[in-house]
Amino acid sequence: MSDTIEMHHEVTLDVLNAEINELTAKLDALREALHHQRIHHGAEISVIEDTHARMMSTMLRFVQNAQHALGKNKLHVTAYQLDVLAEMLGGE
């Protein structure tokens, strides 16, 4: 009887160890996926920030050109610069 109980405990422990190993493998896979997702997300943020910085620089250049043209009373150039800026911002 003692041998049967001991074997039952060994089988139960083997089953539990197998389940623990399976769950550990799943956890490791999830951690790896999360790590890759964080890397990908970080790269997306960098691209968005770079695009934003370029757009802001371009728009500032159009505003400065418009201001400069206005200072020289070149209203057609000012109008053109403002039209381009408005188009960039989604206007018509």
Secondary structure, DSSP 8 states (H G I E B T S, - for coil): -HHHHHHHHHHHHHHHHHHHHHHHHHHHHHHHHHHHHHHHHHHHHHHHHHHHHHHHHHHHHHHHHHHHHHHTT-HHHHHHHHHHHHHHTT--
